[in-house]
Amino acid sequence: MRELFKTVLASISRFLSVKKNRFTVYLVIISLVALIDFLYSGLARRTFVFYSHIGGRTVVEDRMLRRSSNREADIIRYVEEALLGPANPGSVVLFPRETRLTTLMLRDGTVYANLTEEAVFPPPGSMDVFNNLLTLNEGIRRNFSYVKDVRLFIGGNETFFKEFSEFFANSADNNKTSP
């Protein structure tokens, strides 16, 4: 048994004495540690779009949100974070601070989200209600690839369904030639 142990150690020593082999082993160890950390942390990167106070430029924020085994819960976390507003003080909130998500359901790839009535009134310095809802709609679609459609409601009433349907039905294909 002792001879086997010495033979194995000698083989490992010879293998690691080559610089390329050593670096490969280091790379594999670092990759495994990073993978384990990623899987253990349970965080997912989500992007949020807000608008600047000055000029209305788009401001994109990345946030790490806790991932769950429930897709609906992940979307709820995303919408609630979007309702909290931007972390950058130079950006405008999409909805008034009093706006809350009352219900959210994910059925057959369609998200049904109901916001409180306060969402009707755009906060000072923000875009109009249509653009704010469109930004939220696009954010949900961008961050959750399994979402096919988003239906937004304010106080139980569906908002801009026809306009959103037309907007997302048009292809963004730049290869098409215009007549």
Rosetta blueprint (number, residue, H / E / L):
1 M L
2 R H
3 E H
4 L H
5 F H
6 K H
7 T H
8 V H
9 L H
10 A H
11 S H
12 I H
13 S H
14 R H
15 F H
16 L H
17 S L
18 V L
19 K H
20 K H
21 N H
22 R H
23 F H
24 T H
25 V H
26 Y H
27 L H
28 V H
29 I H
30 I H
31 S H
32 L H
33 V H
34 A H
35 L H
36 I H
37 D H
38 F H
39 L H
40 Y H
41 S H
42 G L
43 L E
44 A E
45 R E
46 R E
47 T E
48 F E
49 V E
50 F E
51 Y E
52 S E
53 H L
54 I L
55 G L
56 G L
57 R L
58 T E
59 V E
60 V E
61 E E
62 D E
63 R E
64 M E
65 L E
66 R E
67 R L
68 S L
69 S L
70 N L
71 R H
72 E H
73 A H
74 D H
75 I H
76 I H
77 R H
78 Y H
79 V H
80 E H
81 E H
82 A H
83 L H
84 L H
85 G L
86 P L
87 A L
88 N L
89 P L
90 G L
91 S E
92 V E
93 V L
94 L L
95 F L
96 P L
97 R L
98 E L
99 T L
100 R L
101 L E
102 T E
103 T E
104 L E
105 M E
106 L E
107 R E
108 D L
109 G L
110 T E
111 V E
112 Y E
113 A E
114 N E
115 L E
116 T L
117 E H
118 E H
119 A H
120 V H
121 F L
122 P L
123 P L
124 P L
125 G L
126 S L
127 M L
128 D L
129 V H
130 F H
131 N H
132 N H
133 L H
134 L H
135 T H
136 L H
137 N H
138 E H
139 G H
140 I H
141 R H
142 R H
143 N H
144 F L
145 S L
146 Y L
147 V L
148 K L
149 D E
150 V E
151 R E
152 L E
153 F E
154 I E
155 G L
156 G L
157 N E
158 E E
159 T L
160 F L
161 F H
162 K H
163 E H
164 F H
165 S H
166 E H
167 F H
168 F H
169 A H
170 N L
171 S L
172 A L
173 D L
174 N L
175 N L
176 K L
177 T L
178 S L
179 P L
